[in-house]
Structure formats: C-alpha cells, structure tokens
Amino acid sequence: MKKIHIYIILSMLIAGLFSCADNEDFSSVHEMTADEIAEIARQDSILQAQKEKINADLVLEYSVEITTSKSLYDGAPATVEIDKIAELFGISEEEVLAGINGESGAPEIKGFAIEGTTHADAGSITNTNAPWGHWWDANGDLSEWGENAMVFAEFDTETSVFNVGQYPGHLTDGQTIKIIECLKYNEQRVAVVITINVAAPGQLSATVVSTQDLAINIIPKSSYDPDSLQFNLTQALIDLGVSSMDEVGFVGVNEDGSYNQEIVTGNGFWYDMNGFVGEYGDNASVYSDYGDFSADKISLGQYPGHLTAGQTFVIKYGLLANSKIVMLNVTVNVIAYEDPETAPAGDPEDVVMDVELGKAYSDDYASIQYDVKEILRNAFKKTTYQIYQAIISGDLKLYEGSVGDTDPVYTSDVPGYWIKADGTTGEWAEGLIYLSIGHNETELYLYGGNHPDNAVSGDTVSTKLIAAYNGVTVTLNITYNVE
C-alpha cells in the first residue's frame, strides 16, 4: 500500500515539473518574423482586393468636383463614353441610349448600382427623375432622397452626360464619395465609376488656363431681359479639353478673390455694383447666364432701374471643366439711350377712346395685347422712350375710374390692376381680369388676361383706365370679353 502511495506522489511531482515548464514557454511574447508579417499583409491585401473588385466587363472612371451648397442641388457633369459601351454590347450608340430610355423595340438594357461598401449589386435602373441614375449616401451605397442622401447622378440621354448633384446642406468640405452606376446587356456588364470630390465655396481647386477679355455696352432697363455677348467658344473648349458646353460648369469670383459655384440664375450669378458675385437685391447690378442664345454667347441682364449711364465695372464669369477655368473678364459699360424718335409736334392734348379686347378663356394667365404707342405719343407729345421712362419713374400715373389726388396703388403688373366683375379694382383673389400697360424702349401696349379660377367663358367686364402725364390724360374705355 505504501508502494502505491509512493508511485502516486512521484507521478504528481513529475506532472508538476512538466506543467511548470509548459507555463513558462507560453507566458513569453512571441515576436513575429518578417516573413510572418509579410504573409499576413499579403492575405489582408487579397481580402481588400476582393472587396474592392468591381464585377464588370468594362469599367469607365471619371471624377468631378462640386461645391457645397446649403440651398441648391447643383453639381457638375460627367460625360460618359457611350461609344465604348456600345462596342462592348455589340450594338450602336443610338441603340444603347434607346435601351437606357426604355423605348419600345430597343435592346433590353438593365440598369443597377453597385454598393460602395460591399460591391454587391443593388437597386433598379433609377430612383431619380432620370431614366438611369440613383441617390447615394456618404459611403457610396444606394440611398433614397432624404436624410441620408448625399449625392445623386442623373443620366441625360440627349447629351450622354451624368449630371452629378448634391442634397443641399449635406456635404462637407474635403469629402470624397465614389459611386458606381451600372448597365447590363445580355451577360455583359458596364460600371461607370464617378469619384466626387467636394469643396467648400471659394475653395475650388482649379487653375485658370486662359482668359478672354470682353466688353459690352448696355443701356439702363426696366426689365430683366438680357443682352448677348459673344466669346471665343472654339478656343474655350480647346483650353478646357472638352468637346461641348454640355461638359462645362460655371464659376464667379467673390470680393475676396475666392471662387463661387452656387449658381442662382440658371447657369450664372448676380453681381454687385463693384462687379463681384453678390445677391439679388438692393446692391445688385447685372447677372450672367448661359443658354439663352447661341452656343458662343453668354447672357448679361440687369436689375431693373439700378443702373445709370456712365457706370463701368468688370465682372468675372468662369467656364469650368477638368479642374480648369477659362475666365471671361467682361467690362460692362452703361451708356445713355440714344432715342431714335422725335417727339410729335404741338401741344399735349386729352384723348378719349373706346377699346374692345377679347380672348378665349385660358388657365395660364395668357394675355392679349393692344398697341397704344401712337395714341400715347400723340397725346403726350413725347417719344416712346420718354413715356417708357415716365412709367418707370412714376411720372406717368394710371388710374381706374377717375383721376385721384393721391398716387394710384397698383394691384397687377405696374402700371395696372386686377379688375372685379363690376369694373372696379381689386386684389388678385377678387379679380376676373387684369389690365396693364406694357412698356420698353420701343413699345407701348395695353395687355390683359383672365383669372384662371374666377373667370369663365362668356364673362364681360367694362372698366375705365386713365393715363395721366405731361399735363393731359388718355382715357381708355375698355370692354374685355372672356370668349
């Protein structure tokens, strides 16, 4: 019995010795060899590459730079190489575009997105207003318009351009978002990868590659109607490295010299009296725009009544593409109007006449015109331009019913009124028709139309408008028929 106990004790001592040795070995820190570190890095890179791999037979990559905006959905265009897509699909470019549009009889082209985080297929061909395009979140994953949306891409089949825009107020300076828009035809897949680089206003990382010095003479106006100004379109496109203005964005210059991309006039900006980008309002001078005229012309309009002859200032209107800017330096000269007319001879005289207007009912405020230019010229013994200026200044006053002792209060386009069923003036909500005197440097005309909600076919309204100027009056006894 004692022998057995001795064997047991010896066995326990031996096991304890071996276990101590084991504990000592495993408690030490293992230092990885260079080969082991390299192997782990290799495996990580394989996993990352598998994650980033885009499942497509053709990958087209583009980049755009957009400026953050708190109020606008604006961004920048990315022109897609449709010819390469057509070549892969084995069909014509026209067939590709027709397929994207979903036209009857066109090839069945399917659109979708690839998620940025997983690179998995997602979505249908669109969740925007375009036939192909999507909203995206900050990770480059598919999103919907709303709280998580950051950017969108909408494909224009007329121009083969992806218009990349933003959800106002969601982007931050320095942010980069990569999105992957895709098409599939039969078993062939195309991925359009667009890297969107976000910059704060005034921090646009683009270089002015050329300038064009232009000048325009404009006269003070009472309307927003623009004048056109030609620039060297061919040279601008060459300098920007693009083939058409469809690929071009627009920039203005702030007072501190920074760039402004927050367009507010379609494709342009309002400028202050010193020629810097400003706001619509009391200090506004002119605005720039593009698209009103031919491809080689920009538009310059003005804030009515703000400019006076003798003013001169320079505005900067930049054309932007591929991180390059062609800057149009435009010298604006405000000149006096040269009146081509001579005022009628004789003394001013009162005039009374009957006017009948008639137009079919419409629901869009459409108007009919009646020329009163010669009537007013001969009565007031003034030129068209002088009468036009008198309307702007308020020296010509238009009354309804009778001439009052106080200035008239207009309720429609100045000078003009909304007219109620009984022929007296009223507000928009009460009126059946509206009547005003249209005016510019060369035209004077009475115009009017019906209220879409208050008037019906068969209504007839009679009223009296009296234009008082230069010591006399022109009385128009008007009958308006809603046909």
C-alpha positions as CSV (number, residue, x, y, z in Angstrom):
1,M,0.0,0.0,0.0
2,K,2.8,2.3,0.8
3,K,4.4,1.5,-2.5
4,I,1.3,2.6,-4.3
5,H,1.2,5.9,-2.5
6,I,4.9,6.5,-3.4
7,Y,4.1,5.9,-7.1
8,I,1.2,8.3,-7.0
9,I,3.3,11.0,-5.3
10,L,6.2,10.6,-7.8
11,S,3.7,10.8,-10.7
12,M,2.3,14.1,-9.4
13,L,5.7,15.6,-8.9
14,I,6.8,14.7,-12.5
15,A,3.5,16.1,-13.9
16,G,4.0,19.3,-11.9
17,L,7.5,19.7,-13.3
18,F,6.3,19.4,-16.9
19,S,3.4,21.7,-16.4
20,C,5.7,24.4,-14.9
21,A,7.9,24.1,-18.0
22,D,4.8,24.5,-20.2
23,N,3.6,27.6,-18.4
24,E,7.0,29.1,-18.7
25,D,7.1,28.6,-22.5
26,F,3.6,30.0,-23.2
27,S,3.8,33.1,-21.0
28,S,6.5,34.6,-23.2
29,V,5.6,37.2,-26.0
30,H,6.0,35.7,-29.5
31,E,7.8,38.2,-31.8
32,M,6.6,37.7,-35.4
33,T,9.2,37.2,-38.0
34,A,9.4,39.4,-41.1
35,D,8.1,36.5,-43.2
36,E,5.0,36.1,-41.0
37,I,4.2,39.8,-41.1
38,A,4.6,39.8,-44.9
39,E,2.2,36.8,-45.2
40,I,-0.5,38.5,-43.1
41,A,-0.2,41.7,-45.2
42,R,-0.5,39.6,-48.3
43,Q,-3.6,37.9,-47.1
44,D,-5.1,41.3,-46.0
45,S,-4.4,42.8,-49.4
46,I,-6.1,39.8,-51.1
47,L,-9.2,40.3,-48.9
48,Q,-9.2,44.0,-49.6
49,A,-8.8,43.5,-53.4
50,Q,-11.6,41.0,-53.4
51,K,-13.8,43.5,-51.6
52,E,-12.9,46.4,-54.0
53,K,-13.2,44.3,-57.2
54,I,-15.9,45.6,-59.5
55,N,-17.8,42.9,-61.2
56,A,-17.9,44.4,-64.7
57,D,-16.5,43.6,-68.2
58,L,-15.9,47.4,-68.7
59,V,-15.1,50.0,-66.1
60,L,-15.2,53.6,-67.1
61,E,-13.8,56.0,-64.4
62,Y,-14.5,59.7,-64.1
63,S,-14.1,62.4,-61.5
64,V,-16.0,65.6,-60.8
65,E,-15.6,68.4,-58.3
66,I,-18.6,70.1,-56.8
67,T,-19.0,72.9,-54.4
68,T,-21.1,72.5,-51.3
69,S,-24.4,74.4,-51.2
70,K,-26.9,75.0,-48.5
71,S,-29.8,75.6,-50.9
72,L,-29.0,74.2,-54.3
73,Y,-28.9,70.7,-55.8
74,D,-26.2,71.7,-58.2
75,G,-23.0,69.8,-59.0
76,A,-21.1,69.0,-62.1
77,P,-21.4,67.0,-65.3
78,A,-19.5,63.8,-66.3
79,T,-19.6,62.8,-69.9
80,V,-19.9,59.1,-70.4
81,E,-18.1,57.3,-73.3
82,I,-21.2,55.7,-74.9
83,D,-19.1,54.5,-77.8
84,K,-17.1,52.2,-75.6
85,I,-20.3,50.8,-74.0
86,A,-21.8,50.2,-77.5
87,E,-18.7,48.4,-78.6
88,L,-18.8,46.0,-75.6
89,F,-22.6,45.4,-76.1
90,G,-22.2,44.9,-79.8
91,I,-24.9,47.4,-80.7
92,S,-24.9,51.0,-81.9
93,E,-24.7,54.1,-79.6
94,E,-28.2,55.0,-80.6
95,E,-29.4,51.6,-79.5
96,V,-27.7,51.9,-76.2
97,L,-29.4,55.3,-75.5
98,A,-32.7,54.0,-76.6
99,G,-32.3,51.0,-74.3
100,I,-31.5,53.2,-71.4
101,N,-34.6,55.2,-72.2
102,G,-36.7,52.1,-72.3
103,E,-38.0,52.8,-75.7
104,S,-40.3,50.3,-77.4
105,G,-38.3,47.9,-79.6
106,A,-35.0,49.0,-78.2
107,P,-32.4,46.5,-76.7
108,E,-33.3,45.4,-73.2
109,I,-30.6,47.2,-71.2
110,K,-30.9,46.8,-67.4
111,G,-29.5,49.4,-65.1
112,F,-28.5,49.0,-61.5
113,A,-26.0,50.1,-58.9
114,I,-23.0,48.6,-57.1
115,E,-22.8,49.3,-53.4
116,G,-19.6,51.1,-52.2
117,T,-19.1,49.1,-49.0
118,T,-19.8,45.6,-50.2
119,H,-19.6,45.9,-54.0
120,A,-22.9,44.0,-54.2
121,D,-25.4,44.7,-56.9
122,A,-28.3,46.8,-55.8
123,G,-31.4,48.6,-57.0
124,S,-33.1,49.1,-60.3
125,I,-32.1,51.3,-63.2
126,T,-33.1,54.5,-61.4
127,N,-34.6,56.1,-58.3
128,T,-34.3,59.6,-59.6
129,N,-36.1,61.6,-62.3
130,A,-33.8,60.4,-65.0
131,P,-34.1,57.1,-66.9
132,W,-30.7,56.0,-65.4
133,G,-29.4,57.2,-62.1
134,H,-29.5,57.0,-58.3
135,W,-29.2,58.8,-55.0
136,W,-26.2,57.8,-52.9
137,D,-25.1,58.1,-49.2
138,A,-21.7,59.1,-47.8
139,N,-20.3,55.5,-48.2
140,G,-21.2,55.3,-51.8
141,D,-24.1,53.0,-51.0
142,L,-27.5,53.3,-52.7
143,S,-29.9,55.7,-50.9
144,E,-33.2,57.5,-51.3
145,W,-33.8,61.2,-51.4
146,G,-33.9,62.3,-47.7
147,E,-31.9,62.4,-44.5
148,N,-29.1,60.0,-45.6
149,A,-28.8,61.2,-49.2
150,M,-25.6,62.9,-50.1
151,V,-25.3,63.0,-53.9
152,F,-27.2,61.9,-57.0
153,A,-26.4,61.0,-60.6
154,E,-28.9,61.5,-63.4
155,F,-28.1,60.4,-66.9
156,D,-29.2,62.6,-69.8
157,T,-29.7,60.5,-72.9
158,E,-29.7,63.6,-75.1
159,T,-26.1,64.6,-74.2
160,S,-24.7,61.3,-72.8
161,V,-23.9,63.2,-69.6
162,F,-24.3,62.1,-66.0
163,N,-25.4,65.2,-64.1
164,V,-24.0,64.8,-60.6
165,G,-25.6,66.9,-57.9
166,Q,-26.0,67.1,-54.2
167,Y,-28.6,67.1,-51.4
168,P,-28.4,70.7,-50.1
169,G,-26.6,71.1,-46.8
170,H,-25.5,67.5,-46.5
171,L,-22.0,67.6,-48.0
172,T,-18.8,68.8,-46.2
173,D,-15.6,70.3,-47.4
174,G,-13.0,67.7,-48.3
175,Q,-15.4,64.9,-48.6
176,T,-14.9,62.3,-51.3
177,I,-17.7,59.9,-52.4
178,K,-17.2,57.2,-55.1
179,I,-20.4,55.9,-56.8
180,I,-20.8,53.1,-59.3
181,E,-23.6,53.3,-61.8
182,C,-24.0,50.1,-63.9
183,L,-25.6,48.7,-67.1
184,K,-26.1,45.2,-68.2
185,Y,-27.0,43.8,-71.7
186,N,-27.2,40.1,-72.1
187,E,-24.3,38.9,-70.0
188,Q,-22.1,42.0,-70.5
189,R,-21.7,44.4,-67.6
190,V,-20.5,48.0,-67.6
191,A,-19.6,50.0,-64.5
192,V,-19.4,53.8,-64.6
193,V,-17.3,54.9,-61.6
194,I,-17.6,58.5,-60.6
195,T,-15.4,60.0,-57.9
196,I,-17.0,63.1,-56.4
197,N,-14.6,65.5,-54.7
198,V,-16.3,68.0,-52.5
199,A,-15.0,71.5,-51.9
200,A,-16.4,74.4,-49.8
201,P,-17.4,77.6,-51.7
202,G,-14.3,79.6,-52.7
203,Q,-12.0,76.6,-52.3
204,L,-12.3,75.2,-55.8
205,S,-9.0,73.5,-56.8
206,A,-9.0,74.6,-60.4
207,T,-6.5,76.5,-62.5
208,V,-7.2,79.4,-64.8
209,V,-5.7,78.2,-68.0
210,S,-6.8,81.2,-70.2
211,T,-8.7,84.4,-70.1
212,Q,-10.9,86.2,-72.6
213,D,-11.3,90.0,-72.2
214,L,-14.7,91.1,-73.4
215,A,-16.7,94.3,-73.3
216,I,-20.4,95.2,-73.6
217,N,-22.3,98.4,-73.8
218,I,-25.7,98.3,-72.2
219,I,-28.4,100.8,-71.5
220,P,-30.4,101.1,-68.3
221,K,-33.5,99.0,-68.5
222,S,-36.7,98.5,-66.6
223,S,-36.8,94.7,-67.3
224,Y,-34.6,91.7,-66.7
225,D,-34.3,91.0,-70.4
226,P,-30.7,90.0,-71.2
227,D,-28.3,91.2,-73.8
228,S,-26.0,88.7,-75.6
229,L,-22.2,88.8,-75.6
230,Q,-20.1,86.6,-77.9
231,F,-17.0,84.8,-76.7
232,N,-14.5,82.5,-78.4
233,L,-16.2,79.2,-77.9
234,T,-13.8,77.1,-80.0
235,Q,-10.8,78.3,-78.0
236,A,-12.5,77.9,-74.7
237,L,-13.4,74.2,-75.5
238,I,-9.8,73.5,-76.6
239,D,-8.4,75.1,-73.4
240,L,-10.8,73.1,-71.2
241,G,-10.2,69.9,-73.0
242,V,-13.9,69.2,-73.7
243,S,-16.0,68.9,-76.9
244,S,-19.1,70.9,-76.0
245,M,-20.6,73.2,-73.4
246,D,-22.6,70.4,-72.1
247,E,-19.5,69.3,-70.2
248,V,-18.9,72.8,-68.7
249,G,-19.8,74.2,-65.3
250,F,-19.7,77.9,-64.3
251,V,-17.9,79.9,-61.6
252,G,-17.9,83.5,-60.4
253,V,-15.5,85.4,-58.3
254,N,-16.2,86.7,-54.8
255,E,-14.9,90.0,-53.4
256,D,-12.1,88.2,-51.5
257,G,-10.9,86.5,-54.8
258,S,-12.3,83.1,-54.0
259,Y,-14.5,81.2,-56.4
260,N,-18.2,80.9,-56.2
261,Q,-20.1,78.0,-57.8
262,E,-23.5,78.5,-56.3
263,I,-25.3,79.5,-59.5
264,V,-28.6,81.3,-59.0
265,T,-29.7,82.5,-62.4
266,G,-29.8,79.2,-64.3
267,N,-26.1,79.0,-65.2
268,G,-24.8,82.2,-63.7
269,F,-24.7,84.7,-60.9
270,W,-25.9,88.1,-59.7
271,Y,-23.1,90.7,-59.3
272,D,-22.9,93.7,-57.0
273,M,-22.1,97.3,-58.1
274,N,-18.4,96.5,-57.9
275,G,-18.6,93.5,-60.2
276,F,-18.2,90.8,-57.6
277,V,-20.6,87.9,-57.1
278,G,-23.4,89.2,-54.9
279,E,-27.1,88.7,-54.1
280,Y,-30.3,89.7,-55.8
281,G,-31.5,92.9,-54.1
282,D,-30.7,96.5,-53.4
283,N,-27.0,96.3,-54.4
284,A,-27.4,94.1,-57.5
285,S,-26.2,95.3,-60.8
286,V,-26.2,92.7,-63.5
287,Y,-26.5,88.9,-63.8
288,S,-24.7,86.4,-66.0
289,D,-26.2,83.3,-67.6
290,Y,-25.7,80.8,-70.4
291,G,-28.1,79.1,-72.7
292,D,-30.4,81.9,-73.8
293,F,-28.6,82.5,-77.1
294,S,-26.4,80.6,-79.4
295,A,-23.6,78.3,-78.1
296,D,-20.9,81.1,-78.4
297,K,-22.8,83.7,-76.5
298,I,-23.4,84.4,-72.8
299,S,-26.3,86.4,-71.4
300,L,-26.0,89.6,-69.4
301,G,-29.1,91.0,-67.8
302,Q,-29.6,93.7,-65.2
303,Y,-31.6,94.5,-62.1
304,P,-34.3,96.9,-63.4
305,G,-33.8,100.5,-62.5
306,H,-30.4,100.0,-60.8
307,L,-28.0,101.1,-63.5
308,T,-27.3,104.7,-64.7
309,A,-25.4,105.9,-67.7
310,G,-21.7,106.4,-67.0
311,Q,-21.2,103.3,-64.8
312,T,-18.3,101.0,-65.7
313,F,-17.3,97.8,-63.8
314,V,-15.8,94.4,-64.6
315,I,-17.4,91.0,-63.8
316,K,-15.7,87.6,-64.0
317,Y,-17.6,84.7,-65.4
318,G,-15.6,81.4,-65.5
319,L,-16.2,78.3,-67.6
320,L,-15.1,75.2,-65.6
321,A,-14.2,71.7,-66.7
322,N,-11.5,69.1,-65.8
323,S,-10.3,71.3,-62.9
324,K,-9.6,74.1,-65.5
325,I,-11.1,77.5,-65.8
326,V,-11.4,79.8,-68.8
327,M,-12.2,83.2,-67.3
328,L,-14.3,85.6,-69.2
329,N,-13.4,89.1,-67.9
330,V,-16.4,91.3,-69.0
331,T,-16.2,95.1,-68.9
332,V,-19.7,96.4,-68.5
333,N,-20.2,100.0,-69.8
334,V,-23.6,101.5,-69.0
335,I,-24.4,104.1,-71.7
336,A,-27.2,106.5,-72.2
337,Y,-30.0,105.5,-74.6
338,E,-29.9,107.2,-78.0
339,D,-33.5,108.0,-78.7
340,P,-34.2,107.3,-82.4
341,E,-37.5,109.1,-82.3
342,T,-38.5,112.7,-82.4
343,A,-41.5,113.8,-80.2
344,P,-44.6,114.7,-82.1
345,A,-45.1,118.5,-82.7
346,G,-47.8,120.6,-81.0
347,D,-49.2,120.8,-77.5
348,P,-50.2,117.8,-75.4
349,E,-53.9,117.0,-75.7
350,D,-56.5,114.9,-73.8
351,V,-57.7,111.8,-75.6
352,V,-60.7,109.6,-75.0
353,M,-61.2,106.3,-76.9
354,D,-63.1,103.0,-76.7
355,V,-61.1,99.8,-76.7
356,E,-62.5,96.3,-77.0
357,L,-60.4,93.3,-76.1
358,G,-61.4,89.7,-76.4
359,K,-59.6,86.4,-75.9
360,A,-60.6,82.8,-75.3
361,Y,-60.6,81.7,-71.6
362,S,-57.2,80.2,-70.5
363,D,-55.9,78.7,-67.3
364,D,-52.4,80.1,-67.6
365,Y,-52.7,83.9,-67.3
366,A,-52.0,84.2,-71.1
367,S,-52.6,87.8,-72.3
368,I,-53.8,89.7,-75.4
369,Q,-52.2,93.0,-76.5
370,Y,-53.5,96.2,-77.9
371,D,-51.0,98.7,-79.4
372,V,-51.3,102.2,-77.7
373,K,-47.9,103.5,-78.7
374,E,-49.0,106.1,-81.2
375,I,-52.0,107.1,-79.1
376,L,-49.8,107.9,-76.1
377,R,-47.1,109.6,-78.2
378,N,-49.6,111.9,-79.9
379,A,-51.4,112.7,-76.7
380,F,-48.4,113.4,-74.5
381,K,-46.2,114.7,-77.3
382,K,-43.3,112.6,-76.1
383,T,-41.2,109.8,-77.7
384,T,-41.8,106.2,-76.8
385,Y,-38.6,106.1,-74.7
386,Q,-39.6,109.3,-72.8
387,I,-43.0,107.7,-72.0
388,Y,-41.3,104.5,-71.0
389,Q,-39.0,106.4,-68.6
390,A,-42.0,108.2,-67.2
391,I,-43.7,104.9,-66.4
392,I,-40.5,103.7,-64.7
393,S,-40.1,106.9,-62.6
394,G,-43.8,107.1,-61.7
395,D,-44.3,110.4,-63.5
396,L,-47.0,108.7,-65.7
397,K,-49.8,107.5,-63.5
398,L,-52.5,105.1,-64.4
399,Y,-55.9,105.5,-62.6
400,E,-59.1,103.4,-62.7
401,G,-62.4,105.2,-62.9
402,S,-61.2,108.7,-62.3
403,V,-58.0,110.7,-61.6
404,G,-57.3,110.8,-57.9
405,D,-55.5,113.3,-55.6
406,T,-53.0,110.6,-54.5
407,D,-50.8,108.2,-56.3
408,P,-52.5,105.1,-57.6
409,V,-52.0,101.8,-55.8
410,Y,-51.4,99.1,-58.5
411,T,-52.7,95.6,-57.9
412,S,-51.3,93.9,-61.0
413,D,-48.2,94.4,-63.2
414,V,-47.1,98.1,-62.8
415,P,-48.9,100.1,-64.0
416,G,-52.0,98.0,-63.9
417,Y,-54.8,96.4,-61.9
418,W,-56.9,93.3,-61.3
419,I,-60.4,94.3,-62.2
420,K,-63.5,92.8,-60.5
421,A,-66.8,91.8,-62.2
422,D,-68.2,95.3,-61.5
423,G,-65.3,97.0,-63.3
424,T,-63.6,98.4,-60.2
425,T,-60.1,97.5,-59.0
426,G,-59.5,94.6,-56.6
427,E,-56.8,92.2,-55.5
428,W,-55.7,89.1,-57.3
429,A,-58.2,86.9,-55.3
430,E,-61.1,89.2,-56.3
431,G,-60.3,89.9,-59.9
432,L,-61.9,88.5,-63.1
433,I,-59.3,90.1,-65.4
434,Y,-56.1,92.0,-65.3
435,L,-55.1,95.0,-67.3
436,S,-51.7,96.8,-67.5
437,I,-49.6,99.0,-69.8
438,G,-46.6,97.1,-71.2
439,H,-43.5,99.1,-71.9
440,N,-39.9,99.1,-73.0
441,E,-37.7,101.4,-75.1
442,T,-39.6,100.8,-78.3
443,E,-43.1,99.5,-77.4
444,L,-46.1,100.7,-75.5
445,Y,-49.2,98.4,-75.4
446,L,-52.2,97.6,-73.3
447,Y,-52.4,94.0,-72.3
448,G,-54.8,91.8,-70.3
449,G,-56.0,88.3,-69.5
450,N,-58.4,86.4,-67.3
451,H,-58.1,85.0,-63.8
452,P,-57.9,81.2,-64.2
453,D,-60.1,80.5,-61.2
454,N,-62.5,83.4,-61.1
455,A,-63.4,83.9,-64.7
456,V,-65.4,81.7,-67.1
457,S,-66.1,81.8,-70.8
458,G,-68.8,84.4,-71.5
459,D,-67.8,86.9,-68.8
460,T,-67.7,90.5,-69.9
461,V,-66.0,93.3,-67.9
462,S,-66.2,97.0,-68.6
463,T,-63.8,99.5,-66.9
464,K,-62.1,102.8,-67.5
465,L,-58.3,103.3,-67.3
466,I,-56.9,106.9,-67.3
467,A,-53.2,107.6,-68.0
468,A,-52.1,111.0,-66.7
469,Y,-48.8,112.5,-67.9
470,N,-47.4,115.8,-69.1
471,G,-50.5,117.8,-68.0
472,V,-53.1,115.7,-70.0
473,T,-54.9,112.4,-69.8
474,V,-55.6,109.5,-72.1
475,T,-58.9,107.8,-71.2
476,L,-59.4,104.2,-72.3
477,N,-63.0,102.9,-72.0
478,I,-62.3,99.2,-72.1
479,T,-64.6,96.3,-72.7
480,Y,-63.0,92.9,-72.1
481,N,-64.7,89.7,-73.3
482,V,-63.7,86.3,-72.0
483,E,-64.7,84.2,-75.0
